[in-house]
Amino acid sequence: MGFIHFLSEHISEVGAIITTVSAFLTAVATFFLWRVTKILAIETRRMVDASSQPHVVVTLEPNMWTVLYFDINVSNTGNAAAYNIEIEFDPPLINGSHRNEIPIPFNNISVLKNGQTLNSNLCEFKDLKGRVFNVNISWSKGINSSVRQSNSYYYNMEVFENITYLGARSPLTQIAEQLKGIREDWRSIARGQRRLEVNNYTAKDRFLRRKQDEEYFKKIKKQSD
């Protein structure tokens, strides 16, 4: 009875204490919830930034028409655009004599979107045979960003020695070669260098010819009898 009597006399003070404690606990819970939310936001942003990155690679590969010539390929294999790309080969690449002093391409590229590849013929394989290049590539993630990302690796051309291919390396190349052959055949015909044999007989013509052959064989048979 004493405790109940005490509560009844101090109900307002007890209520105030309970309210204060509840407010304090709510404030503490709100603070920790804010901290957890902030950490989650930071980690989410970090994961997004980590997964959305450009990645530029440069390769020297055989030309699709012949392994005697090589192309330079620049590809963005990442999932974001790369800006202000700079490419350097050590030792420097050799320009092909058939390019007529045209500068080596792709030393500087303003933008390369994700999944995009730039390609150009470069030189003969004999100009690259046995060489090992130190490839240095740098780029920025934003067009006005001063932060540079880079990729460096060694590119050994010995891996391409003694490579041979059976036929065309690509179905499109094979189709193009066949179309080229057809075009050359028709060019010879148009110039009168070759004759085009055309069967322009009708069904009636063939029927008459068959009857003539039958009559001829009958006549030969009678003569032999």
N, CA, C and O of each residue as an XYZ file, in Angstrom:
900
protein
N       0.830     -1.200      0.000
C       0.000      0.000      0.000
C       0.867      1.254      0.000
O       0.514      2.267     -0.604
N       2.043      1.172      0.706
C       2.908      2.344      0.782
C       3.435      2.755     -0.581
O       3.523      3.942     -0.897
N       3.789      1.744     -1.396
C       4.342      2.046     -2.725
C       3.284      2.655     -3.629
O       3.538      3.602     -4.374
N       2.087      2.083     -3.541
C       0.996      2.610     -4.363
C       0.640      4.015     -3.916
O       0.348      4.889     -4.733
N       0.668      4.218     -2.610
C       0.375      5.558     -2.085
C       1.437      6.556     -2.551
O       1.138      7.705     -2.879
N       2.695      6.078     -2.570
C       3.787      6.952     -3.023
C       3.615      7.329     -4.499
O       3.802      8.484     -4.880
N       3.257      6.336     -5.324
C       3.054      6.615     -6.746
C       1.908      7.581     -6.976
O       1.970      8.469     -7.826
N       0.856      7.377     -6.188
C      -0.296      8.262     -6.370
C       0.028      9.695     -6.007
O      -0.520     10.632     -6.589
N       0.931      9.866     -5.033
C       1.284     11.224     -4.629
C       2.300     11.856     -5.582
O       2.356     13.079     -5.715
N       3.111     11.008     -6.253
C       4.171     11.545     -7.125
C       3.991     11.095     -8.582
O       4.962     10.926     -9.320
N       2.719     10.907     -8.977
C       2.469     10.417    -10.341
C       2.991     11.359    -11.415
O       3.484     10.913    -12.451
N       2.886     12.636    -11.172
C       3.342     13.603    -12.176
C       4.851     13.573    -12.325
O       5.363     13.669    -13.440
N       5.589     13.437    -11.193
C       7.045     13.375    -11.261
C       7.500     12.090    -11.958
O       8.412     12.112    -12.784
N       6.846     10.961    -11.611
C       7.197      9.696    -12.252
C       6.952      9.756    -13.759
O       7.765      9.276    -14.550
N       5.823     10.349    -14.147
C       5.525     10.484    -15.577
C       6.555     11.325    -16.298
O       6.933     11.038    -17.433
N       7.011     12.386    -15.607
C       8.029     13.250    -16.215
C       9.338     12.504    -16.408
O      10.015     12.653    -17.425
N       9.695     11.667    -15.372
C      10.935     10.886    -15.482
C      10.844      9.885    -16.635
O      11.782      9.741    -17.419
N       9.707      9.197    -16.728
C       9.525      8.221    -17.811
C       9.598      8.897    -19.174
O      10.204      8.373    -20.108
N       8.976     10.063    -19.273
C       9.007     10.805    -20.540
C      10.428     11.213    -20.906
O      10.836     11.134    -22.065
N      11.182     11.657    -19.880
C      12.571     12.072    -20.124
C      13.430     10.900    -20.586
O      14.196     11.005    -21.545
N      13.281      9.764    -19.868
C      14.051      8.578    -20.245
C      13.682      8.112    -21.654
O      14.561      7.737    -22.430
N      12.407      8.131    -21.985
C      11.959      7.716    -23.324
C      12.522      8.634    -24.400
O      12.947      8.184    -25.464
N      12.515      9.945    -24.097
C      13.059     10.901    -25.064
C      14.551     10.672    -25.272
O      15.054     10.759    -26.392
N      15.264     10.371    -24.157
C      16.703     10.114    -24.258
C      16.985      8.868    -25.095
O      17.847      8.873    -25.973
N      16.235      7.796    -24.802
C      16.424      6.561    -25.561
C      16.087      6.761    -27.037
O      16.758      6.218    -27.914
N      15.037      7.550    -27.305
C      14.674      7.836    -28.705
C      15.780      8.612    -29.405
O      16.099      8.352    -30.566
N      16.370      9.585    -28.676
C      17.460     10.372    -29.255
C      18.667      9.495    -29.559
O      19.291      9.627    -30.612
N      18.997      8.584    -28.615
C      20.124      7.675    -28.835
C      19.862      6.766    -30.035
O      20.736      6.567    -30.880
N      18.640      6.214    -30.099
C      18.294      5.340    -31.223
C      18.331      6.098    -32.543
O      18.786      5.572    -33.558
N      17.841      7.360    -32.520
C      17.860      8.176    -33.736
C      19.289      8.451    -34.186
O      19.584      8.430    -35.381
N      20.184      8.712    -33.216
C      21.582      8.978    -33.544
C      22.236      7.758    -34.214
O      22.902      7.877    -35.243
N      22.028      6.588    -33.603
C      22.616      5.373    -34.170
C      22.003      5.037    -35.530
O      22.695      4.547    -36.422
N      20.707      5.301    -35.686
C      20.070      5.070    -36.985
C      20.653      5.992    -38.039
O      20.870      5.586    -39.181
N      20.910      7.249    -37.650
C      21.526      8.205    -38.580
C      22.930      7.751    -38.972
O      23.321      7.843    -40.136
N      23.685      7.259    -37.984
C      25.033      6.781    -38.258
C      25.014      5.591    -39.218
O      25.795      5.537    -40.168
N      24.115      4.640    -38.959
C      24.022      3.464    -39.824
C      23.606      3.867    -41.234
O      24.151      3.362    -42.215
N      22.631      4.786    -41.335
C      22.170      5.249    -42.649
C      23.294      5.942    -43.408
O      23.445      5.742    -44.614
N      24.083      6.755    -42.711
C      25.195      7.458    -43.349
C      26.248      6.480    -43.847
O      26.765      6.619    -44.955
N      26.562      5.484    -43.013
C      27.555      4.479    -43.419
C      27.068      3.697    -44.631
O      27.838      3.431    -45.555
N      25.779      3.327    -44.628
C      25.218      2.606    -45.769
C      25.264      3.451    -47.033
O      25.553      2.942    -48.116
N      24.978      4.754    -46.896
C      25.015      5.643    -48.057
C      26.432      5.752    -48.612
O      26.632      5.741    -49.827
N      27.424      5.859    -47.708
C      28.818      5.958    -48.148
C      29.260      4.678    -48.850
O      29.902      4.728    -49.899
N      28.912      3.530    -48.268
C      29.297      2.253    -48.860
C      28.603      2.021    -50.196
O      29.193      1.486    -51.135
N      27.326      2.436    -50.265
C      26.597      2.298    -51.532
C      27.239      3.144    -52.617
O      27.406      2.694    -53.751
N      27.600      4.383    -52.262
C      28.258      5.262    -53.227
C      29.614      4.690    -53.650
O      29.987      4.751    -54.822
N      30.342      4.134    -52.680
C      31.640      3.551    -52.997
C      31.493      2.359    -53.939
O      32.287      2.192    -54.865
N      30.474      1.530    -53.701
C      30.251      0.369    -54.562
C      29.847      0.800    -55.963
O      30.267      0.196    -56.950
N      29.023      1.855    -56.048
C      28.616      2.361    -57.363
C      29.820      2.905    -58.113
O      29.993      2.639    -59.303
N      30.663      3.679    -57.402
C      31.860      4.229    -58.043
C      32.818      3.125    -58.475
O      33.453      3.211    -59.526
N      32.914      2.083    -57.643
C      33.825      0.983    -57.971
C      33.335      0.176    -59.160
O      34.137     -0.317    -59.954
N      32.022      0.041    -59.285
C      31.468     -0.753    -60.387
C      31.310      0.054    -61.664
O      31.114     -0.529    -62.730
N      31.387      1.365    -61.590
C      31.245      2.224    -62.763
C      32.594      2.872    -63.052
O      32.842      4.021    -62.685
N      33.452      2.116    -63.714
C      34.806      2.579    -63.977
C      35.192      2.286    -65.423
O      34.899      1.202    -65.929
N      35.842      3.231    -66.093
C      36.408      2.929    -67.413
C      37.677      2.100    -67.267
O      38.339      2.142    -66.230
N      38.006      1.356    -68.296
C      39.244      0.565    -68.302
C      39.696      0.451    -69.756
O      39.049     -0.216    -70.564
N      40.793      1.095    -70.078
C      41.259      1.186    -71.464
C      42.439      0.239    -71.673
O      43.381      0.221    -70.881
N      42.376     -0.541    -72.739
C      43.471     -1.439    -73.114
C      43.815     -1.216    -74.585
O      42.956     -0.861    -75.393
N      45.079     -1.431    -74.914
C      45.568     -1.290    -76.289
C      46.229     -2.606    -76.690
O      47.042     -3.152    -75.945
N      45.876     -3.108    -77.864
C      46.457     -4.359    -78.356
C      46.927     -4.187    -79.794
O      46.431     -3.336    -80.532
N      47.883     -5.002    -80.168
C      48.343     -5.112    -81.557
C      47.939     -6.490    -82.043
O      48.354     -7.501    -81.477
N      47.122     -6.532    -83.101
C      46.543     -7.797    -83.553
C      46.664     -7.943    -85.064
O      46.748     -6.944    -85.777
N      46.673     -9.201    -85.567
C      46.731     -9.416    -87.017
C      45.535     -8.795    -87.717
O      44.414     -8.817    -87.209
N      45.795     -8.243    -88.889
C      44.723     -7.695    -89.707
C      43.769     -8.806    -90.132
O      44.195     -9.943    -90.339
N      42.483     -8.488    -90.262
C      41.485     -9.502    -90.576
C      41.663    -10.070    -91.979
O      41.120    -11.133    -92.281
N      42.419     -9.380    -92.849
C      42.606     -9.857    -94.216
C      43.874    -10.686    -94.374
O      43.920    -11.611    -95.185
N      44.908    -10.351    -93.594
C      46.173    -11.073    -93.720
C      46.973    -10.947    -92.433
O      46.960     -9.902    -91.782
N      47.670    -12.024    -92.069
C      48.487    -12.010    -90.852
C      49.819    -11.304    -91.078
O      50.591    -11.129    -90.135
N      50.095    -10.901    -92.299
C      51.345    -10.210    -92.584
C      51.311     -8.763    -92.127
O      52.358     -8.130    -91.993
N      50.120     -8.232    -91.887
C      49.962     -6.854    -91.424
C      49.257     -6.848    -90.075
O      48.438     -7.717    -89.779
N      49.595     -5.843    -89.259
C      49.031     -5.756    -87.916
C      48.286     -4.438    -87.726
O      48.635     -3.408    -88.303
N      47.239     -4.509    -86.889
C      46.425     -3.349    -86.545
C      46.658     -2.964    -85.093
O      47.072     -3.789    -84.278
N      46.390     -1.708    -84.780
C      46.384     -1.248    -83.398
C      44.932     -1.048    -82.980
O      44.164     -0.389    -83.681
N      44.561     -1.616    -81.841
C      43.187     -1.552    -81.349
C      43.171     -0.920    -79.962
O      43.934     -1.316    -79.080
N      42.294      0.066    -79.776
C      42.107      0.707    -78.475
C      40.678      0.435    -78.033
O      39.732      0.805    -78.728
N      40.512     -0.217    -76.872
C      39.182     -0.618    -76.407
C      38.956     -0.140    -74.980
O      39.861     -0.158    -74.146
N      37.720      0.291    -74.722
C      37.290      0.598    -73.356
C      36.464     -0.585    -72.869
O      35.287     -0.704    -73.208
N      37.076     -1.457    -72.078
C      36.403     -2.661    -71.600
C      35.663     -2.432    -70.286
O      35.063     -3.361    -69.745
N      35.698     -1.205    -69.767
C      34.979     -0.897    -68.535
C      33.512     -0.619    -68.800
O      33.000     -0.899    -69.884
N      32.832     -0.058    -67.787
C      31.403      0.243    -67.921
C      31.106      1.718    -67.721
O      30.010      2.090    -67.302
N      32.103      2.566    -68.027
C      31.917      4.015    -67.997
C      32.829      4.625    -69.052
O      33.829      4.021    -69.441
N      32.484      5.816    -69.511
C      33.271      6.480    -70.549
C      34.617      6.942    -69.992
O      34.725      7.328    -68.828
N      35.640      6.895    -70.849
C      36.979      7.376    -70.493
C      37.274      8.637    -71.302
O      36.950      8.712    -72.487
N      37.891      9.630    -70.652
C      38.163     10.917    -71.293
C      39.664     11.212    -71.275
O      40.410     10.710    -70.435
N      40.077     12.044    -72.232
C      41.461     12.536    -72.288
C      42.470     11.384    -72.182
O      43.344     11.378    -71.314
N      42.325     10.424    -73.078
C      43.160      9.222    -73.045
C      44.522      9.513    -73.684
O      44.603     10.107    -74.759
N      45.573      9.089    -73.011
C      46.938      9.211    -73.527
C      47.578      7.825    -73.572
O      47.510      7.064    -72.607
N      48.201      7.509    -74.709
C      48.786      6.180    -74.923
C      50.254      6.332    -75.302
O      50.611      7.158    -76.142
N      51.094      5.524    -74.672
C      52.531      5.582    -74.943
C      53.103      4.168    -75.021
O      52.849      3.332    -74.154
N      53.880      3.916    -76.073
C      54.592      2.647    -76.249
C      56.089      2.882    -76.051
O      56.652      3.849    -76.563
N      56.716      1.988    -75.308
C      58.161      2.040    -75.109
C      58.744      0.653    -75.402
O      58.453     -0.294    -74.670
N      59.573      0.507    -76.470
C      59.991      1.532    -77.433
C      58.825      1.980    -78.318
O      57.808      1.293    -78.409
N      58.980      3.138    -78.970
C      57.897      3.657    -79.808
C      57.545      2.706    -80.947
O      58.389      1.950    -81.429
N      56.299      2.757    -81.360
C      55.844      1.941    -82.481
C      56.478      2.409    -83.782
O      56.846      3.574    -83.928
N      56.600      1.481    -84.723
C      57.129      1.791    -86.048
C      55.968      1.952    -87.017
O      55.090      1.094    -87.097
N      55.971      3.051    -87.746
C      54.911      3.310    -88.713
C      55.174      2.534    -89.996
O      56.310      2.485    -90.468
N      54.143      1.932    -90.561
C      54.295      1.170    -91.784
C      54.643      2.047    -92.971
O      54.157      3.173    -93.084
N      55.488      1.531    -93.858
C      55.892      2.307    -95.033
C      54.717      2.576    -95.957
O      54.709      3.583    -96.665
N      53.710      1.685    -95.963
C      52.554      1.868    -96.840
C      51.637      2.988    -96.363
O      50.728      3.385    -97.092
N      51.856      3.508    -95.151
C      51.009      4.585    -94.628
C      51.447      5.962    -95.114
O      50.786      6.963    -94.836
N      52.566      6.013    -95.842
C      53.017      7.263    -96.462
C      53.183      8.396    -95.453
O      52.649      9.491    -95.630
N      53.933      8.108    -94.393
C      54.279      9.111    -93.380
C      53.074      9.643    -92.599
O      53.176     10.690    -91.959
N      51.955      8.955    -92.639
C      50.817      9.350    -91.803
C      51.178      9.073    -90.344
O      51.672      7.988    -90.040
N      50.947     10.020    -89.434
C      51.323      9.799    -88.024
C      50.619      8.583    -87.431
O      49.505      8.237    -87.824
N      51.291      7.945    -86.481
C      50.701      6.799    -85.788
C      49.452      7.256    -85.039
O      49.505      8.248    -84.311
N      48.334      6.557    -85.201
C      47.076      7.021    -84.608
C      46.953      6.695    -83.122
O      47.709      5.896    -82.570
N      45.981      7.337    -82.504
C      45.500      7.032    -81.149
C      46.483      7.370    -80.031
O      46.378      6.816    -78.937
N      47.437      8.272    -80.284
C      48.282      8.700    -79.168
C      47.465      9.471    -78.134
O      47.710      9.376    -76.931
N      46.499     10.227    -78.622
C      45.605     10.987    -77.747
C      44.176     10.827    -78.249
O      43.896     11.023    -79.432
N      43.281     10.470    -77.341
C      41.868     10.279    -77.680
C      41.034     11.087    -76.694
O      41.211     10.961    -75.483
N      40.135     11.907    -77.198
C      39.349     12.780    -76.315
C      38.331     12.009    -75.489
O      38.160     12.291    -74.303
N      37.652     11.038    -76.095
C      36.648     10.266    -75.356
C      36.481      8.893    -76.003
O      36.547      8.748    -77.224
N      36.265      7.902    -75.160
C      36.017      6.532    -75.620
C      34.938      5.953    -74.713
O      35.183      5.668    -73.541
N      33.750      5.784    -75.267
C      32.647      5.298    -74.436
C      32.823      3.817    -74.117
O      33.563      3.107    -74.798
N      32.142      3.367    -73.086
C      32.279      1.973    -72.663
C      31.808      1.030    -73.762
O      30.751      1.222    -74.362
N      32.620      0.005    -74.010
C      32.329     -0.954    -75.065
C      32.802     -0.534    -76.443
O      32.656     -1.301    -77.395
N      33.363      0.655    -76.582
C      33.793      1.148    -77.894
C      35.232      0.738    -78.186
O      36.066      0.678    -77.283
N      35.516      0.453    -79.467
C      36.860      0.086    -79.913
C      37.234      0.909    -81.136
O      36.442      1.036    -82.069
N      38.428      1.462    -81.132
C      38.978      2.158    -82.293
C      40.064      1.283    -82.900
O      40.842      0.653    -82.184
N      40.107      1.252    -84.236
C      41.000      0.325    -84.928
C      41.641      1.013    -86.117
O      40.999      1.801    -86.813
N      42.911      0.710    -86.347
C      43.603      1.241    -87.523
C      44.743      0.305    -87.902
O      45.401     -0.272    -87.036
N      44.968      0.161    -89.200
C      46.131     -0.600    -89.651
C      47.398      0.154    -89.270
O      47.423      1.385    -89.272
N      48.441     -0.588    -88.945
C      49.660      0.054    -88.445
C      50.876     -0.236    -89.315
O      51.453      0.680    -89.902
N      51.274     -1.521    -89.404
C      52.509     -1.839    -90.112
C      52.551     -3.333    -90.418
O      51.628     -4.074    -90.083
N      53.628     -3.759    -91.056
C      53.831     -5.180    -91.321
C      54.324     -5.880    -90.051
O      54.910     -5.256    -89.167
N      54.073     -7.178    -89.984
C      54.482     -7.921    -88.790
C      56.000     -7.931    -88.618
O      56.499     -7.972    -87.494
N      56.726     -7.896    -89.720
C      58.192     -7.920    -89.633
C      58.725     -6.710    -88.875
O      59.824     -6.762    -88.323
N      57.952     -5.611    -88.841
C      58.368     -4.428    -88.090
C      58.142     -4.585    -86.589
O      58.671     -3.805    -85.797
N      57.357     -5.591    -86.193
C      57.037     -5.812    -84.781
C      57.624     -7.105    -84.237
O      57.664     -7.307    -83.023
N      58.074     -7.972    -85.114
C      58.503     -9.323    -84.738
C      59.589     -9.298    -83.666
O      60.592     -8.596    -83.796
N      59.370    -10.085    -82.595
C      60.361    -10.240    -81.544
C      60.457     -9.094    -80.557
O      61.304     -9.132    -79.665
N      59.625     -8.084    -80.684
C      59.732     -6.917    -79.813
C      58.811     -7.059    -78.603
O      57.779     -7.728    -78.667
N      59.197     -6.426    -77.509
C      58.395     -6.381    -76.283
C      58.159     -4.911    -75.943
O      59.109     -4.152    -75.749
N      56.901     -4.518    -75.873
C      56.545     -3.127    -75.621
C      56.049     -2.953    -74.190
O      55.318     -3.792    -73.665
N      56.456     -1.856    -73.576
C      55.871     -1.431    -72.309
C      54.774     -0.424    -72.638
O      55.061      0.691    -73.074
N      53.530     -0.812    -72.432
C      52.383      0.013    -72.804
C      51.898      0.775    -71.574
O      51.608      0.178    -70.537
N      51.814      2.095    -71.698
C      51.322      2.950    -70.617
C      50.113      3.733    -71.112
O      50.198      4.476    -72.090
N      48.995      3.559    -70.430
C      47.741      4.215    -70.804
C      47.218      4.974    -69.590
O      47.222      4.444    -68.478
N      46.774      6.197    -69.792
C      46.158      6.963    -68.709
C      44.920      7.671    -69.237
O      44.827      7.985    -70.424
N      43.970      7.918    -68.338
C      42.712      8.564    -68.716
C      42.071      9.167    -67.476
O      42.503      8.901    -66.355
N      41.052      9.969    -67.676
C      40.271     10.529    -66.576
C      38.830     10.073    -66.711
O      38.340      9.814    -67.810
N      38.159      9.979    -65.561
C      36.779      9.504    -65.550
C      35.802     10.601    -65.959
O      34.736     10.317    -66.506
N      36.166     11.850    -65.694
C      35.333     12.992    -66.074
C      36.073     13.881    -67.040
O      37.304     13.913    -67.046
N      35.334     14.602    -67.857
C      35.979     15.394    -68.903
C      36.810     16.531    -68.331
O      37.798     16.942    -68.939
N      36.423     17.044    -67.166
C      37.168     18.128    -66.536
C      37.904     17.662    -65.279
O      38.377     18.484    -64.495
N      37.999     16.361    -65.091
C      38.630     15.825    -63.889
C      40.151     15.872    -64.008
O      40.719     15.565    -65.056
N      40.796     16.264    -62.906
C      42.260     16.286    -62.863
C      42.832     14.974    -62.338
O      44.045     14.766    -62.362
N      41.956     14.089    -61.863
C      42.389     12.790    -61.349
C      42.572     11.833    -62.525
O      41.658     11.637    -63.327
N      43.758     11.242    -62.618
C      44.073     10.348    -63.719
C      44.109      8.904    -63.236
O      44.624      8.608    -62.157
N      43.559      8.018    -64.044
C      43.677      6.584    -63.820
C      44.614      6.013    -64.880
O      44.753      6.590    -65.959
N      45.249      4.902    -64.586
C      46.262      4.393    -65.516
C      46.223      2.874    -65.593
O      45.672      2.191    -64.730
N      46.831      2.381    -66.657
C      46.958      0.946    -66.895
C      48.283      0.717    -67.610
O      48.528      1.303    -68.664
N      49.136     -0.127    -67.047
C      50.454     -0.394    -67.632
C      50.694     -1.898    -67.695
O      50.344     -2.637    -66.776
N      51.299     -2.336    -68.798
C      51.595     -3.758    -68.953
C      52.608     -3.940    -70.082
O      52.848     -3.031    -70.877
N      53.196     -5.137    -70.131
C      54.124     -5.491    -71.206
C      53.371     -6.273    -72.280
O      52.528     -7.120    -71.986
N      53.701     -5.964    -73.527
C      53.040     -6.619    -74.665
C      54.112     -7.294    -75.505
O      54.888     -6.624    -76.187
N      54.156     -8.624    -75.454
C      55.195     -9.411    -76.120
C      54.685     -9.897    -77.473
O      53.685    -10.612    -77.547
N      55.376     -9.507    -78.539
C      54.946     -9.864    -79.884
C      55.343    -11.282    -80.273
O      54.921    -11.764    -81.324
N      56.139    -11.960    -79.462
C      56.541    -13.325    -79.796
C      55.348    -14.277    -79.846
O      55.398    -15.310    -80.513
N      54.278    -13.923    -79.137
C      53.108    -14.807    -79.105
C      52.476    -14.955    -80.487
O      51.756    -15.920    -80.740
N      52.745    -13.996    -81.386
C      52.132    -14.036    -82.709
C      53.004    -14.719    -83.760
O      52.589    -14.845    -84.913
N      54.183    -15.153    -83.390
C      55.053    -15.816    -84.364
C      54.524    -17.213    -84.697
O      53.975    -17.908    -83.841
N      54.701    -17.598    -85.942
C      54.306    -18.928    -86.446
C      52.796    -19.156    -86.412
O      52.348    -20.303    -86.413
N      52.009    -18.085    -86.381
C      50.552    -18.228    -86.415
C      50.091    -18.376    -87.863
O      50.542    -17.642    -88.743
N      49.199    -19.319    -88.101
C      48.584    -19.485    -89.418
C      47.083    -19.637    -89.245
O      46.611    -20.035    -88.180
N      46.333    -19.319    -90.295
C      44.881    -19.441    -90.284
C      44.429    -20.211    -91.519
O      45.023    -20.084    -92.590
N      43.385    -21.003    -91.365
C      42.791    -21.729    -92.482
C      41.597    -20.938    -92.989
O      40.564    -20.863    -92.324
N      41.742    -20.350    -94.167
C      40.648    -19.574    -94.723
C      40.505    -18.235    -94.021
O      41.410    -17.765    -93.333
N      39.341    -17.641    -94.219
C      39.076    -16.323    -93.656
C      38.867    -16.418    -92.150
O      38.300    -17.394    -91.659
N      39.326    -15.399    -91.414
C      39.180    -15.381    -89.963
C      37.779    -14.988    -89.534
O      37.388    -15.226    -88.391
N      37.026    -14.392    -90.434
C      35.688    -13.914    -90.099
C      34.719    -14.288    -91.213
O      35.100    -14.240    -92.383
N      33.478    -14.660    -90.893
C      32.486    -14.938    -91.943
C      32.277    -13.747    -92.870
O      32.060    -13.921    -94.069
N      32.341    -12.541    -92.321
C      32.177    -11.351    -93.157
C      33.329    -11.227    -94.151
O      33.129    -10.836    -95.301
N      34.527    -11.561    -93.698
C      35.671    -11.532    -94.607
C      35.506    -12.559    -95.711
O      35.821    -12.279    -96.868
N      35.020    -13.740    -95.374
C      34.806    -14.790    -96.373
C      33.766    -14.353    -97.398
O      33.947    -14.568    -98.597
N      32.682    -13.742    -96.936
C      31.650    -13.242    -97.854
C      32.233    -12.178    -98.771
O      31.964    -12.169    -99.973
N      33.034    -11.277    -98.201
C      33.634    -10.212    -99.003
C      34.556    -10.787   -100.077
O      34.569    -10.304   -101.210
N      35.326    -11.816    -99.724
C      36.213    -12.437   -100.710
C      35.420    -13.103   -101.826
O      35.807    -13.028   -102.992
N      34.312    -13.754   -101.479
C      33.484    -14.391   -102.501
C      32.841    -13.351   -103.415
O      32.767    -13.549   -104.628
N      32.378    -12.252   -102.839
C      31.799    -11.179   -103.655
C      32.853    -10.569   -104.573
O      32.564    -10.203   -105.713
N      34.080    -10.465   -104.063
C      35.158     -9.946   -104.896
C      35.402    -10.864   -106.090
O      35.607    -10.392   -107.208
N      35.379    -12.194   -105.851
C      35.559    -13.138   -106.946
C      34.447    -13.036   -107.979
O      34.705    -13.085   -109.182
N      33.200    -12.894   -107.508
C      32.068    -12.747   -108.435
C      32.218    -11.480   -109.258
O      31.965    -11.489   -110.462
N      32.631    -10.381   -108.613
C      32.802     -9.116   -109.328
C      33.879     -9.228   -110.404
O      33.717     -8.708   -111.507
N      34.982     -9.912   -110.077
C      36.051    -10.071   -111.066
C      35.600    -10.943   -112.230
O      35.970    -10.685   -113.375
N      34.795    -11.984   -111.948
C      34.277    -12.824   -113.030
C      33.387    -12.012   -113.963
O      33.502    -12.126   -115.184
N      32.508    -11.200   -113.402
C      31.607    -10.400   -114.237
C      32.364     -9.318   -115.001
O      31.968     -8.935   -116.102
N      33.453     -8.828   -114.413
C      34.246     -7.825   -115.117
C      34.868     -8.437   -116.374
O      34.914     -7.796   -117.423
N      35.345     -9.683   -116.262
C      35.919    -10.360   -117.434
C      34.865    -10.590   -118.503
O      35.141    -10.454   -119.694
N      33.653    -10.940   -118.077
C      32.564    -11.160   -119.039
C      32.191     -9.862   -119.730
O      31.967     -9.836   -120.940
N      32.123     -8.767   -118.944
C      31.747     -7.473   -119.522
C      32.773     -6.996   -120.539
O      32.425     -6.319   -121.507
N      34.030     -7.344   -120.324
C      35.076     -6.936   -121.260
C      35.205     -7.882   -122.443
O      36.013     -7.638   -123.340
N      34.434     -8.947   -122.463
C      34.492     -9.895   -123.564
C      35.611    -10.895   -123.450
O      35.871    -11.648   -124.388
N      36.290    -10.915   -122.293
C      37.387    -11.860   -122.114
C      36.883    -13.267   -121.830
O      37.601    -14.242   -122.053
N      35.673    -13.375   -121.349
C      35.063    -14.675   -121.086
C      33.641    -14.658   -121.626
O      32.995    -13.611   -121.680
N      33.163    -15.834   -122.025
C      31.803    -15.969   -122.530
C      30.916    -16.562   -121.438
O      31.331    -17.424   -120.663
N      29.708    -16.078   -121.409
C      28.738    -16.573   -120.439
C      27.789    -17.522   -121.146
O      27.073    -17.119   -122.063
N      27.779    -18.779   -120.728
C      26.899    -19.780   -121.323
C      25.536    -19.728   -120.636
O      25.413    -19.935   -119.429
N      24.517    -19.445   -121.450
C      23.168    -19.305   -120.906
C      22.235    -20.266   -121.632
O      22.189    -20.268   -122.863
N      21.513    -21.058   -120.911
C      20.512    -21.961   -121.471
C      19.178    -21.224   -121.517
O      18.487    -21.091   -120.507
N      18.824    -20.737   -122.743
C      17.589    -19.964   -122.867
C      16.494    -20.727   -123.625
O      15.596    -20.106   -124.193
N      16.561    -22.085   -123.639
C      15.535    -22.904   -124.281
C      14.270    -22.930   -123.421
O      14.326    -22.908   -122.192
N      13.122    -22.978   -124.115
C      11.840    -23.102   -123.421
C      11.467    -24.578   -123.309
O      12.149    -25.441   -123.861
N      10.387    -24.861   -122.595
C       9.919    -26.248   -122.447
C       9.502    -26.822   -123.801
O       9.701    -28.007   -124.068
N       8.924    -25.976   -124.650
C       8.516    -26.428   -125.979
C       9.731    -26.800   -126.814
O       9.714    -27.800   -127.532
N      10.796    -25.989   -126.720
C      12.020    -26.285   -127.464
C      12.604    -27.626   -127.033
O      13.044    -28.414   -127.870
N      12.607    -27.878   -125.755
C      13.156    -29.138   -125.252
C      12.302    -30.332   -125.692
O      12.831    -31.400   -126.000
N      10.985    -30.144   -125.719
C      10.089    -31.213   -126.168
C      10.351    -31.564   -127.626
O      10.428    -32.741   -127.977
N      10.489    -30.543   -128.482
C      10.761    -30.773   -129.896
C      12.121    -31.429   -130.089
O      12.277    -32.308   -130.936
N      13.091    -31.005   -129.311
C      14.422    -31.591   -129.431
C      14.402    -33.058   -129.005
O      15.081    -33.891   -129.606
N      13.633    -33.372   -127.978
C      13.538    -34.754   -127.532
C      12.888    -35.627   -128.595
O      13.323    -36.759   -128.806
N      11.847    -35.121   -129.275
C      11.193    -35.876   -130.346
C      12.142    -36.099   -131.516
O      12.171    -37.178   -132.106
N      12.916    -35.072   -131.846
C      13.886    -35.220   -132.924
C      14.920    -36.296   -132.588
O      15.313    -37.087   -133.445
N      15.350    -36.309   -131.326
C      16.323    -37.330   -130.916
C      15.718    -38.724   -130.992
O      16.382    -39.671   -131.413
N      14.444    -38.852   -130.580
C      13.786    -40.163   -130.624
C      13.651    -40.648   -132.058
O      13.908    -41.819   -132.338
N      13.249    -39.762   -132.978
C      13.112    -40.131   -134.387
C      14.467    -40.502   -134.982
O      14.567    -41.424   -135.792
N      15.492    -39.788   -134.579
C      16.836    -40.072   -135.094
C      17.292    -41.465   -134.654
O      17.834    -42.229   -135.453
N      17.066    -41.789   -133.371
C      17.479    -43.111   -132.875
C      16.662    -44.235   -133.511
O      17.187    -45.320   -133.760
N      15.382    -43.976   -133.774
C      14.552    -44.976   -134.461
C      15.082    -45.233   -135.866
O      15.144    -46.376   -136.318
N      15.462    -44.166   -136.546
C      15.985    -44.288   -137.900
C      17.289    -45.076   -137.900
O      17.502    -45.934   -138.757
N      18.147    -44.788   -136.952
C      19.418    -45.510   -136.844
C      19.171    -46.983   -136.563
O      19.865    -47.849   -137.096
N      18.177    -47.268   -135.721
C      17.883    -48.651   -135.369
C      17.372    -49.426   -136.576
O      17.753    -50.580   -136.774
N      16.500    -48.797   -137.397
C      15.977    -49.455   -138.593
C      17.106    -49.758   -139.574
O      17.146    -50.829   -140.180
N      18.011    -48.810   -139.720
C      19.115    -49.022   -140.648
C      20.013    -50.174   -140.190
O      20.538    -50.929   -141.009
N      20.179    -50.297   -138.880
C      21.019    -51.387   -138.371
C      20.339    -52.742   -138.508
O      21.009    -53.767   -138.634
N      18.979    -52.749   -138.483
C      18.257    -54.011   -138.648
C      18.333    -54.455   -140.115
O      17.788    -55.499   -140.473
